[in-house]
Amino acid sequence: MSSAKKEFIAEAEDLLEESGRLILEIQDTYQTELNPDTINALFRAIHTLKGLSGLFGHKGIADLSHNLESMLDDLRLGKIDMSDDVIRFLFNNMDLMRSIVEGVSKGEEQDVSGHIKNIEVFRNSLTGKTKGPDLKGLIEDSLLMVLSEYEEHRLKTNVQEGKGIYLAKAIFSLVDFDKSLEELTKLIKSKGELISTLPTSSNLPPDSIGFNMMFGSVQHLEKLKEEMKFDIDTLVKPKAVESAPQQQKPQDTTLKSSTTTVRVDIEKLDRILNTIGDLTLVKGGVKRIGEELLENYGHSPLVADIYKISQSLEKRLSALQNQVLEIRMVPIGQIFSRLAQVIRKYSREVGKKIELLMFGEDTEIDKYIAEEVIDPLMHLVRNAIDHGIETEEERRKKGKRETGIIILKASQRGNHVIIEVKDDGGGIDIQKVKEKAVQKGLLEEGAEIDEKEIINFIFAPGFSTKEVVSEVSGRGVGMDVVKKKLAAIGGFAEIDTERDKGTTTALTIPITLAIVKALIIRIGAMRFAIPLTSISETVVIMRNEFQTVEGKEVYNLRGELLPMTDLRKVFDLEGEASEKSFAVVVGVGNRKHGLIVDELFGQHEIVIKPLGEYFAGRRGFGGAAEIGKYEVILVIDVDALVEEAVIKQKVKL
């Protein structure tokens, strides 16, 4: 992909992300007090996208943006009223734009003529339906004549809302009038809406400039004069008898870069990390040579110099690695914002009232992982809307409030981020899941297993208890894809549910997939690596301390029965196990598992490399790494290995 195309896609995605956020803000406020600045910001974003598309030669996107811009202009001018249908139409077009931009990244150009026709038909069906108050007799003709079409629309809107219309007269020195005018503008906006700024030249002292500032406010004239200290005339008295408390207008936030920010292609950062990984191997080689020289020549000046160089190299490499990783980090709030749009959109489609709560939006995560986890999260929130949250009637019967709740929460735990998707819906019907598992041959009739194991059947391919196919939650597939997506980035999912109380799905994912610290272990004659992010602790054990429960080996770890898996048997390695071994405890919470190994060699920083197509489909290994004197060892995929060990008890290498 050319650098120009990458630049276009990055800019276009930013503008569409910003547009989606603005539409979401409009949806939340238009029925109470819609901020006109929000519509203007949306208009500017689409206008910028139109210019950007034209600049890079993407005529289809430019034409589509132009027609959307015209529709937004009608909204700005009051020719079209804001409504649920308009908001839904805007959301759908944002989705369409994203798919077209995605097509550009694949070298595809989409015919948009049909979509442009849809915009024209929709726009024409709404134009001309709006009405506003007649300003004749309310405002002097001399003032109305100098107002733009947009300013006249905002004047009508303020009058219709019962606000007072005022004219503040300000005179400033030519020396610093720009700063003074900016301060007055901010002051007026804190009191209401600035409709128009009109320069005036009448009755001005020398070296001065004057402005008539027309604005709307619910406050009375006396209070405005007292707080603003300017000469103010009343053009239209406010209808409200009492002054309403002023609601602070939401400030526009933006995803666009500041002047000190440079957009960097994630692939370039990947290449830097690969180079750092190679340097890490060099550092390990220098350290090893120093140790060998120490053994052969003792504490000579040369050995001391090599030791210092090794320490300095290690320190600087660590700092460089951390700095690059910081660059890759993005707040999870960016992902939550996209999910919020999905929740609002689909909740309206299925006719359910849903309140969204978000926590931990500032939690940071690697950009690559953030993009990989968005699809699993998308499926979870759609499931919560369709399967989880009941209809208003059902919720009333259960004594619940009619509006359901979906909570998105992120928090950091060590080297992992926990993302929770929680709803207060009907919960998962455990018995129904069990019956479906028996029906699909995943479970024997009459088998006794705990609820956690039953719930895990949801992650089986094609598993669904929903009889009616929905466009919201899909066609009975998806949770298996969620599991595979998470496993690919070293994460896993846990589901906690209670009937008629709700369901919580917690995703545990690593903060980054770059250079990782790993524990080097030995099983038989072979050495392997286990990422430290998967390890809770290590324990020295004796074989006679094992117990057998339902045919499975377990170990009493501080009063908790820990399931054990002998990796020698799993990998079918030769050699006899000694009485004294080590248990590497992996996982967290209810997912803890003990892996029996023969020896521990300590920690190493490793760069995990993919195994290649030859090993595709083989489970239990997440890649390979190079350590020591260019020794290549396999890196154990703990989550996949434990699952395979529990289900099949054996994985052949």
Secondary structure per residue as TSV (DSSP state, phi and psi in degrees):
chain	resnum	aa	ss	phi	psi
A	1	M	-	360.0	132.7
A	2	S	-	-69.0	157.0
A	3	S	H	-64.4	-34.5
A	4	A	H	-64.6	-42.3
A	5	K	H	-65.9	-40.7
A	6	K	H	-61.7	-41.4
A	7	E	H	-63.7	-42.7
A	8	F	H	-62.1	-47.2
A	9	I	H	-62.2	-42.5
A	10	A	H	-62.7	-45.3
A	11	E	H	-66.0	-43.6
A	12	A	H	-63.6	-41.9
A	13	E	H	-63.7	-38.5
A	14	D	H	-62.3	-44.7
A	15	L	H	-66.1	-39.2
A	16	L	H	-69.8	-35.8
A	17	E	H	-63.2	-44.7
A	18	E	H	-64.4	-40.4
A	19	S	H	-62.8	-42.6
A	20	G	H	-61.6	-40.0
A	21	R	H	-64.4	-39.9
A	22	L	H	-68.8	-39.8
A	23	I	H	-63.1	-39.6
A	24	L	H	-61.2	-41.1
A	25	E	H	-66.0	-40.0
A	26	I	H	-62.2	-43.1
A	27	Q	H	-60.3	-37.2
A	28	D	H	-76.3	-21.8
A	29	T	H	-119.2	-13.6
A	30	Y	T	-67.2	-25.5
A	31	Q	T	-82.0	-13.2
A	32	T	T	-109.3	-72.2
A	33	E	-	-147.4	94.4
A	34	L	-	-74.2	126.1
A	35	N	-	-77.9	116.2
A	36	P	H	-61.3	-25.7
A	37	D	H	-63.7	-28.4
A	38	T	H	-68.2	-44.4
A	39	I	H	-64.5	-39.9
A	40	N	H	-62.4	-40.6
A	41	A	H	-64.9	-39.4
A	42	L	H	-65.1	-42.7
A	43	F	H	-58.4	-44.5
A	44	R	H	-65.9	-37.9
A	45	A	H	-63.3	-45.2
A	46	I	H	-69.0	-36.2
A	47	H	H	-62.2	-42.7
A	48	T	H	-64.8	-39.2
A	49	L	H	-63.6	-38.7
A	50	K	H	-60.9	-48.6
A	51	G	H	-63.8	-40.7
A	52	L	H	-63.0	-43.9
A	53	S	H	-64.5	-41.7
A	54	G	H	-64.0	-39.1
A	55	L	H	-62.6	-38.6
A	56	F	T	-94.0	5.8
A	57	G	T	82.0	20.4
A	58	H	-	-98.7	84.1
A	59	K	H	-63.5	-38.0
A	60	G	H	-60.1	-47.0
A	61	I	H	-66.8	-38.1
A	62	A	H	-63.1	-44.1
A	63	D	H	-66.0	-42.0
A	64	L	H	-64.3	-43.2
A	65	S	H	-62.8	-39.0
A	66	H	H	-61.1	-43.1
A	67	N	H	-70.7	-36.6
A	68	L	H	-66.2	-38.1
A	69	E	H	-61.8	-40.8
A	70	S	H	-64.4	-39.7
A	71	M	H	-66.0	-41.0
A	72	L	H	-66.7	-32.1
A	73	D	H	-64.6	-38.8
A	74	D	H	-62.4	-37.8
A	75	L	H	-65.6	-41.9
A	76	R	H	-61.4	-38.0
A	77	L	T	-89.8	2.9
A	78	G	T	77.5	11.3
A	79	K	S	-76.9	-20.2
A	80	I	S	-127.8	133.8
A	81	D	-	-84.3	143.4
A	82	M	-	-71.8	137.5
A	83	S	-	-153.4	171.7
A	84	D	H	-59.8	-39.5
A	85	D	H	-63.1	-41.0
A	86	V	H	-64.7	-44.9
A	87	I	H	-63.3	-43.9
A	88	R	H	-61.7	-40.3
A	89	F	H	-63.9	-41.9
A	90	L	H	-64.7	-44.1
A	91	F	H	-59.1	-45.2
A	92	N	H	-61.2	-38.0
A	93	N	H	-72.7	-30.4
A	94	M	H	-65.1	-41.8
A	95	D	H	-61.3	-41.6
A	96	L	H	-62.1	-45.0
A	97	M	H	-60.2	-42.7
A	98	R	H	-61.3	-42.1
A	99	S	H	-66.0	-35.4
A	100	I	H	-69.4	-41.7
A	101	V	H	-63.5	-38.7
A	102	E	H	-63.0	-37.0
A	103	G	H	-63.8	-36.5
A	104	V	H	-60.1	-39.3
A	105	S	H	-64.0	-24.1
A	106	K	T	-98.5	6.3
A	107	G	T	80.5	20.5
A	108	E	-	-106.1	139.0
A	109	E	-	-116.1	126.9
A	110	Q	-	-100.6	141.3
A	111	D	-	-75.1	120.2
A	112	V	-	-107.9	7.2
A	113	S	H	-59.4	-40.0
A	114	G	H	-65.9	-38.8
A	115	H	H	-68.4	-37.3
A	116	I	H	-63.9	-40.3
A	117	K	H	-61.9	-39.7
A	118	N	H	-61.6	-40.4
A	119	I	H	-64.4	-43.6
A	120	E	H	-62.4	-44.5
A	121	V	H	-63.6	-45.1
A	122	F	H	-64.5	-43.2
A	123	R	H	-63.1	-44.6
A	124	N	H	-66.2	-30.0
A	125	S	H	-70.9	-17.6
A	126	L	H	-105.7	-27.1
A	127	T	T	-64.1	138.0
A	128	G	T	90.0	-0.3
A	129	K	-	-88.4	-12.3
A	130	T	-	-85.9	151.4
A	131	K	-	-133.4	150.6
A	132	G	-	-140.6	168.2
A	133	P	-	-67.7	150.2
A	134	D	-	-79.4	121.9
A	135	L	-	-84.6	-9.7
A	136	K	B	-63.1	127.4
A	137	G	T	90.7	-21.9
A	138	L	T	-86.8	-44.8
A	139	I	B	-120.5	140.6
A	140	E	-	-59.2	141.1
A	141	D	H	-59.7	-33.3
A	142	S	H	-63.7	-32.3
A	143	L	H	-78.5	-42.4
A	144	L	H	-62.0	-34.4
A	145	M	T	-65.3	-27.2
A	146	V	T	-95.8	-1.2
A	147	L	S	-83.2	142.9
A	148	S	-	-75.4	169.9
A	149	E	H	-60.8	-41.3
A	150	Y	H	-66.4	-43.2
A	151	E	H	-64.1	-37.8
A	152	E	H	-64.6	-39.6
A	153	H	H	-62.4	-43.7
A	154	R	H	-67.5	-32.9
A	155	L	H	-64.0	-46.1
A	156	K	H	-60.9	-41.9
A	157	T	H	-62.4	-44.0
A	158	N	H	-64.0	-41.2
A	159	V	H	-64.4	-43.4
A	160	Q	H	-62.4	-33.1
A	161	E	T	-80.7	1.8
A	162	G	T	81.5	14.3
A	163	K	-	-80.8	153.6
A	164	G	E	-77.0	145.4
A	165	I	E	-109.3	123.6
A	166	Y	E	-124.9	158.1
A	167	L	E	-127.0	108.5
A	168	A	E	-91.1	129.1
A	169	K	E	-105.3	120.0
A	170	A	E	-127.6	139.0
A	171	I	E	-123.1	127.7
A	172	F	E	-125.7	156.3
A	173	S	E	-73.0	143.6
A	174	L	T	-63.9	-20.0
A	175	V	T	-66.3	-45.5
A	176	D	T	-133.8	30.8
A	177	F	H	-64.6	-28.3
A	178	D	H	-62.9	-45.0
A	179	K	H	-68.1	-41.4
A	180	S	H	-64.6	-39.9
A	181	L	H	-66.2	-39.0
A	182	E	H	-63.2	-41.7
A	183	E	H	-65.2	-41.4
A	184	L	H	-66.0	-39.7
A	185	T	H	-59.5	-45.7
A	186	K	H	-62.2	-39.8
A	187	L	H	-64.5	-44.5
A	188	I	H	-63.4	-42.7
A	189	K	H	-64.5	-25.7
A	190	S	H	-75.2	-18.1
A	191	K	H	-98.6	-20.3
A	192	G	S	176.6	-138.9
A	193	E	E	-117.9	126.4
A	194	L	E	-78.2	117.6
A	195	I	E	-89.8	-44.0
A	196	S	E	-156.9	145.7
A	197	T	E	-114.6	112.8
A	198	L	E	-114.4	113.8
A	199	P	E	-64.6	146.4
A	200	T	E	-137.5	150.6
A	201	S	-	-121.7	5.3
A	202	S	T	-85.3	138.0
A	203	N	T	54.0	49.3
A	204	L	-	-107.9	136.7
A	205	P	-	-69.8	165.1
A	206	P	T	-59.5	151.6
A	207	D	T	56.4	36.4
A	208	S	E	-130.9	163.5
A	209	I	E	-138.7	143.1
A	210	G	E	-121.8	154.3
A	211	F	E	-140.0	140.8
A	212	N	E	-105.4	115.7
A	213	M	E	-104.2	108.3
A	214	M	E	-88.4	128.8
A	215	F	E	-147.5	159.4
A	216	G	E	-111.7	141.2
A	217	S	E	-157.2	151.1
A	218	V	S	-84.9	-10.1
A	219	Q	S	-76.8	156.1
A	220	H	-	-85.2	159.7
A	221	L	H	-56.6	-45.6
A	222	E	H	-59.1	-43.6
A	223	K	H	-67.9	-39.0
A	224	L	H	-63.8	-43.5
A	225	K	H	-63.1	-40.6
A	226	E	H	-64.0	-39.3
A	227	E	H	-88.2	-28.0
A	228	M	H	-98.5	-23.5
A	229	K	-	61.2	33.8
A	230	F	S	-126.7	160.2
A	231	D	E	-74.1	119.2
A	232	I	E	-128.4	132.2
A	233	D	E	-109.6	148.2
A	234	T	E	-94.0	122.8
A	235	L	E	-93.6	-42.4
A	236	V	E	-138.4	126.7
A	237	K	-	-72.4	145.3
A	238	P	-	-68.1	144.0
A	239	K	S	-76.0	-34.0
A	240	A	-	-68.4	135.6
A	241	V	S	-76.1	-41.0
A	242	E	S	-103.6	147.5
A	243	S	-	-72.7	125.4
A	244	A	-	-81.4	145.8
A	245	P	-	-63.1	137.5
A	246	Q	-	-79.4	122.1
A	247	Q	-	-85.1	129.3
A	248	Q	-	-67.2	127.8
A	249	K	-	-71.7	139.0
A	250	P	-	-65.2	135.6
A	251	Q	-	-82.1	138.7
A	252	D	-	-68.2	125.6
A	253	T	-	-104.7	159.8
A	254	T	-	-142.4	147.6
A	255	L	-	-93.2	-1.9
A	256	K	S	-71.7	150.9
A	257	S	-	-69.8	146.6
A	258	S	-	-81.8	176.0
A	259	T	T	-66.8	-20.2
A	260	T	T	-96.4	5.7
A	261	T	-	-104.6	138.9
A	262	V	-	-119.7	128.7
A	263	R	-	-76.6	129.6
A	264	V	-	-121.7	131.6
A	265	D	-	-63.1	132.0
A	266	I	H	-61.7	-28.7
A	267	E	H	-65.4	-33.7
A	268	K	H	-66.3	-39.9
A	269	L	H	-66.5	-35.3
A	270	D	H	-61.6	-40.7
A	271	R	H	-66.6	-37.7
A	272	I	H	-63.0	-43.4
A	273	L	H	-64.9	-36.5
A	274	N	H	-62.2	-40.3
A	275	T	H	-65.0	-42.1
A	276	I	H	-61.8	-37.8
A	277	G	H	-61.7	-41.8
A	278	D	H	-64.5	-40.2
A	279	L	H	-65.5	-31.0
A	280	T	H	-62.5	-39.3
A	281	L	H	-65.0	-39.6
A	282	V	H	-62.6	-43.0
A	283	K	H	-58.9	-43.7
A	284	G	H	-61.9	-37.5
A	285	G	H	-65.2	-43.3
A	286	V	H	-61.2	-41.5
A	287	K	H	-65.2	-41.6
A	288	R	H	-64.7	-41.9
A	289	I	H	-62.6	-40.6
A	290	G	H	-60.1	-41.3
A	291	E	H	-66.3	-38.8
A	292	E	H	-68.8	-39.5
A	293	L	H	-63.8	-37.3
A	294	L	H	-63.1	-40.6
A	295	E	H	-66.7	-37.9
A	296	N	H	-86.6	-33.8
A	297	Y	H	-121.4	-0.8
A	298	G	-	73.7	-162.3
A	299	H	S	-85.0	70.3
A	300	S	-	-88.9	163.5
A	301	P	H	-57.0	-36.5
A	302	L	H	-64.1	-43.0
A	303	V	H	-63.9	-40.0
A	304	A	H	-64.0	-40.5
A	305	D	H	-63.3	-44.1
A	306	I	H	-63.9	-38.1
A	307	Y	H	-62.6	-44.8
A	308	K	H	-63.0	-42.7
A	309	I	H	-62.9	-41.8
A	310	S	H	-61.3	-44.3
A	311	Q	H	-65.4	-42.0
A	312	S	H	-64.8	-43.4
A	313	L	H	-62.0	-42.3
A	314	E	H	-63.4	-42.8
A	315	K	H	-64.4	-45.6
A	316	R	H	-72.0	-34.9
A	317	L	H	-65.0	-40.3
A	318	S	H	-62.6	-42.8
A	319	A	H	-65.0	-43.1
A	320	L	H	-62.9	-42.8
A	321	Q	H	-61.1	-45.9
A	322	N	H	-63.5	-38.2
A	323	Q	H	-66.0	-40.9
A	324	V	H	-67.3	-39.2
A	325	L	H	-65.0	-37.2
A	326	E	H	-61.6	-38.4
A	327	I	H	-63.4	-34.3
A	328	R	H	-77.8	-12.4
A	329	M	E	-78.1	139.9
A	330	V	E	-133.9	150.3
A	331	P	E	-70.8	139.7
A	332	I	T	-64.7	-15.9
A	333	G	H	-58.3	-29.0
A	334	Q	H	-61.8	-39.4
A	335	I	H	-72.3	-42.1
A	336	F	H	-59.8	-36.3
A	337	S	H	-62.9	-41.2
A	338	R	H	-65.6	-41.5
A	339	L	H	-65.3	-34.4
A	340	A	H	-60.0	-40.3
A	341	Q	H	-63.6	-40.3
A	342	V	H	-64.5	-44.6
A	343	I	H	-62.1	-46.4
A	344	R	H	-63.6	-41.1
A	345	K	H	-67.1	-51.3
A	346	Y	H	-76.0	-28.3
A	347	S	H	-64.2	-36.7
A	348	R	H	-69.5	-36.3
A	349	E	H	-65.6	-37.5
A	350	V	H	-92.0	-2.1
A	351	G	T	72.8	36.5
A	352	K	-	-117.4	140.7
A	353	K	-	-85.3	121.7
A	354	I	E	-133.9	129.9
A	355	E	E	-101.1	132.4
A	356	L	E	-106.1	130.1
A	357	L	E	-121.0	136.3
A	358	M	E	-127.2	138.2
A	359	F	E	-135.9	145.8
A	360	G	-	73.9	30.4
A	361	E	T	-64.2	-20.7
A	362	D	T	-82.7	-6.8
A	363	T	-	-60.3	129.9
A	364	E	E	-99.4	149.4
A	365	I	E	-149.3	154.9
A	366	D	E	-59.6	137.4
A	367	K	H	-55.9	-42.7
A	368	Y	H	-62.6	-45.6
A	369	I	H	-66.7	-38.2
A	370	A	H	-58.2	-42.6
A	371	E	H	-71.5	-33.0
A	372	E	H	-72.7	-28.6
A	373	V	H	-89.3	-10.3
A	374	I	H	-64.4	-39.7
A	375	D	H	-66.6	-46.8
A	376	P	H	-56.6	-42.2
A	377	L	H	-66.3	-38.2
A	378	M	H	-58.7	-44.7
A	379	H	H	-65.9	-38.4
A	380	L	H	-65.4	-42.6
A	381	V	H	-70.8	-34.2
A	382	R	H	-68.2	-37.4
A	383	N	H	-62.5	-41.6
A	384	A	I	-62.1	-39.1
A	385	I	I	-68.7	-46.9
A	386	D	I	-84.5	-50.1
A	387	H	I	-88.7	-37.2
A	388	G	I	-82.6	-65.1
A	389	I	S	-67.8	127.9
A	390	E	-	-78.4	169.5
A	391	T	-	-70.7	164.1
A	392	E	H	-58.1	-40.7
A	393	E	H	-64.3	-44.7
A	394	E	H	-62.4	-40.2
A	395	R	H	-67.2	-37.3
A	396	R	H	-62.6	-41.8
A	397	K	H	-63.2	-31.8
A	398	K	T	-87.0	0.1
A	399	G	T	79.2	19.2
A	400	K	-	-95.4	160.1
A	401	R	-	-68.2	148.0
A	402	E	S	-62.7	-31.6
A	403	T	S	-86.3	120.3
A	404	G	E	-77.9	164.8
A	405	I	E	-125.2	132.5
A	406	I	E	-119.5	128.5
A	407	I	E	-113.8	128.9
A	408	L	E	-109.9	123.2
A	409	K	E	-137.4	134.3
A	410	A	E	-126.9	141.4
A	411	S	E	-152.7	152.9
A	412	Q	E	-97.0	136.3
A	413	R	E	-135.3	98.3
A	414	G	T	65.1	-126.3
A	415	N	T	-93.2	14.8
A	416	H	E	-121.7	158.5
A	417	V	E	-115.9	132.1
A	418	I	E	-102.9	120.0
A	419	I	E	-112.4	121.8
A	420	E	E	-110.5	135.5
A	421	V	E	-116.2	112.3
A	422	K	E	-123.7	138.0
A	423	D	E	-130.8	159.0
A	424	D	-	-106.0	39.3
A	425	G	S	-85.3	-150.3
A	426	G	-	-80.4	-10.2
A	427	G	-	77.3	176.5
A	428	I	-	-93.4	132.4
A	429	D	-	-79.1	99.9
A	430	I	H	-59.7	-42.5
A	431	Q	H	-64.0	-39.0
A	432	K	H	-66.4	-39.6
A	433	V	H	-62.8	-41.9
A	434	K	H	-63.5	-44.1
A	435	E	H	-62.5	-40.3
A	436	K	H	-66.5	-38.1
A	437	A	H	-63.8	-40.4
A	438	V	H	-65.3	-43.3
A	439	Q	H	-60.7	-37.3
A	440	K	T	-87.9	2.8
A	441	G	T	78.7	15.6
A	442	L	S	-86.4	-14.9
A	443	L	S	-146.5	139.2
A	444	E	-	-75.8	145.1
A	445	E	T	-59.1	129.2
A	446	G	T	84.2	-0.7
A	447	A	-	-66.9	140.4
A	448	E	-	-103.1	110.7
A	449	I	-	-134.9	158.2
A	450	D	-	-77.8	169.8
A	451	E	H	-61.9	-38.1
A	452	K	H	-58.0	-44.2
A	453	E	H	-67.8	-35.8
A	454	I	H	-64.6	-45.8
A	455	I	H	-60.8	-34.1
A	456	N	G	-63.6	-18.0
A	457	F	G	-64.0	-20.2
A	458	I	G	-59.7	-26.9
A	459	F	G	-83.6	0.9
A	460	A	S	-72.1	145.1
A	461	P	T	-57.3	130.6
A	462	G	T	73.7	9.1
A	463	F	-	-81.0	128.6
A	464	S	-	-157.5	141.4
A	465	T	-	-103.6	2.9
A	466	K	-	-89.6	120.8
A	467	E	-	-79.7	-32.9
A	468	V	S	-96.8	123.8
A	469	V	-	-72.7	136.6
A	470	S	B	-126.2	145.3
A	471	E	T	-70.8	-14.9
A	472	V	T	-81.1	-55.6
A	473	S	T	-91.7	-11.0
A	474	G	B	106.2	-157.0
A	475	R	S	-121.7	47.8
A	476	G	S	79.7	8.0
A	477	V	-	-124.9	158.5
A	478	G	-	141.2	-45.2
A	479	M	H	-66.8	-30.8
A	480	D	H	-67.4	-35.2
A	481	V	H	-68.4	-38.1
A	482	V	H	-55.8	-46.9
A	483	K	H	-63.7	-43.7
A	484	K	H	-65.8	-41.2
A	485	K	H	-60.8	-43.4
A	486	L	H	-67.6	-42.6
A	487	A	H	-61.5	-34.1
A	488	A	H	-64.4	-25.3
A	489	I	T	-110.2	16.5
A	490	G	T	76.8	27.4
A	491	G	-	-116.5	175.1
A	492	F	E	-152.4	166.3
A	493	A	E	-121.6	144.2
A	494	E	E	-127.9	136.7
A	495	I	E	-115.2	130.6
A	496	D	E	-123.9	123.3
A	497	T	E	-137.8	150.7
A	498	E	E	-139.7	129.6
A	499	R	T	-56.9	129.4
A	500	D	T	64.9	5.1
A	501	K	T	-107.9	-34.6
A	502	G	E	135.0	-179.2
A	503	T	E	-134.7	138.9
A	504	T	E	-122.3	123.5
A	505	T	E	-110.5	118.3
A	506	A	E	-106.3	122.2
A	507	L	E	-100.3	124.3
A	508	T	E	-106.1	116.8
A	509	I	E	-133.9	150.1
A	510	P	E	-70.8	152.4
A	511	I	S	-67.9	-36.4
A	512	T	-	-149.8	158.4
A	513	L	-	-112.5	17.3
A	514	A	S	-78.5	-143.3
A	515	I	S	-61.0	129.3
A	516	V	E	-123.3	154.9
A	517	K	E	-89.3	138.8
A	518	A	E	-137.3	153.1
A	519	L	E	-94.0	125.7
A	520	I	E	-89.5	128.0
A	521	I	E	-125.9	164.1
A	522	R	E	-123.1	135.0
A	523	I	E	-128.5	112.3
A	524	G	T	65.2	-124.7
A	525	A	T	-98.1	-0.4
A	526	M	E	-106.7	149.7
A	527	R	E	-110.5	146.6
A	528	F	E	-137.1	168.4
A	529	A	E	-121.8	139.1
A	530	I	E	-122.9	119.3
A	531	P	E	-55.8	134.7
A	532	L	G	-63.1	-25.6
A	533	T	G	-63.2	-19.4
A	534	S	G	-93.9	-8.1
A	535	I	E	-101.6	132.5
A	536	S	E	-90.7	-44.4
A	537	E	E	-168.6	171.7
A	538	T	E	-124.3	145.8
A	539	V	E	-135.8	137.5
A	540	V	E	-82.3	127.9
A	541	I	E	-130.9	158.7
A	542	M	E	-114.0	142.8
A	543	R	G	-60.1	-33.6
A	544	N	G	-74.1	-3.6
A	545	E	G	-88.8	-5.7
A	546	F	E	-74.5	150.4
A	547	Q	E	-122.8	162.3
A	548	T	E	-118.9	123.2
A	549	V	E	-126.5	117.8
A	550	E	T	53.7	39.8
A	551	G	T	79.0	4.9
A	552	K	E	-115.1	140.5
A	553	E	E	-76.6	134.0
A	554	V	E	-135.1	160.9
A	555	Y	E	-130.6	134.8
A	556	N	E	-80.2	99.4
A	557	L	E	-102.6	98.6
A	558	R	T	51.0	46.3
A	559	G	T	87.3	-3.4
A	560	E	E	-111.1	129.6
A	561	L	E	-78.8	112.1
A	562	L	E	-99.6	118.4
A	563	P	E	-61.1	138.3
A	564	M	E	-117.8	144.7
A	565	T	E	-132.3	123.5
A	566	D	E	-84.9	109.7
A	567	L	H	-66.2	-22.5
A	568	R	H	-62.5	-41.6
A	569	K	H	-74.3	-38.1
A	570	V	H	-61.0	-44.7
A	571	F	T	-92.7	2.2
A	572	D	T	56.6	47.7
A	573	L	-	-92.7	147.2
A	574	E	-	-79.3	163.9
A	575	G	S	110.4	153.9
A	576	E	-	-93.0	138.2
A	577	A	-	-77.5	139.1
A	578	S	-	-82.3	164.2
A	579	E	S	-64.7	-36.8
A	580	K	E	-98.9	123.1
A	581	S	E	-134.8	-173.3
A	582	F	E	-125.7	143.7
A	583	A	E	-112.3	122.6
A	584	V	E	-95.2	111.4
A	585	V	E	-85.7	118.5
A	586	V	E	-115.8	160.9
A	587	G	S	85.7	179.1
A	588	V	S	-136.3	157.7
A	589	G	G	56.7	-128.7
A	590	N	G	-76.8	-3.5
A	591	R	G	-100.2	14.4
A	592	K	-	-67.3	143.1
A	593	H	E	-150.1	145.9
A	594	G	E	-104.7	127.9
A	595	L	E	-105.6	121.3
A	596	I	E	-85.9	123.6
A	597	V	E	-130.5	166.2
A	598	D	S	-89.3	-33.4
A	599	E	E	-155.5	148.9
A	600	L	E	-112.7	136.4
A	601	F	E	-113.0	4.2
A	602	G	E	95.8	-176.1
A	603	Q	E	-93.1	148.2
A	604	H	E	-141.8	146.0
A	605	E	E	-84.3	127.0
A	606	I	E	-128.0	155.4
A	607	V	-	-112.6	114.8
A	608	I	-	-79.8	123.6
A	609	K	B	-107.5	144.1
A	610	P	-	-65.2	153.5
A	611	L	-	-80.9	-19.4
A	612	G	-	95.4	173.5
A	613	E	G	-67.0	-27.9
A	614	Y	G	-60.1	-34.1
A	615	F	G	-98.8	10.2
A	616	A	T	-60.1	135.1
A	617	G	T	90.1	-10.7
A	618	R	-	-84.2	125.2
A	619	R	-	-94.9	158.2
A	620	G	S	106.7	-13.8
A	621	F	E	-131.4	134.0
A	622	G	E	-97.4	-1.4
A	623	G	E	150.5	-163.0
A	624	A	E	-134.8	159.1
A	625	A	E	-143.8	157.5
A	626	E	E	-110.0	130.6
A	627	I	E	-136.0	167.5
A	628	G	T	53.9	-137.6
A	629	K	T	-81.2	65.2
A	630	Y	T	55.2	37.3
A	631	E	E	-84.3	129.8
A	632	V	E	-99.0	126.2
A	633	I	E	-126.5	157.3
A	634	L	E	-86.5	143.3
A	635	V	E	-101.2	124.8
A	636	I	E	-78.1	130.2
A	637	D	-	-87.7	96.2
A	638	V	H	-60.0	-48.4
A	639	D	H	-61.6	-48.0
A	640	A	H	-66.4	-38.3
A	641	L	H	-65.1	-47.1
A	642	V	H	-62.3	-43.8
A	643	E	H	-61.2	-44.6
A	644	E	H	-65.3	-40.0
A	645	A	H	-65.2	-39.8
A	646	V	H	-69.2	-41.7
A	647	I	H	-79.8	-49.7
A	648	K	H	-107.1	-16.0
A	649	Q	S	69.1	-5.1
A	650	K	-	-156.0	132.9
A	651	V	-	-127.4	123.6
A	652	K	-	-87.2	137.7
A	653	L	-	-75.5	360.0
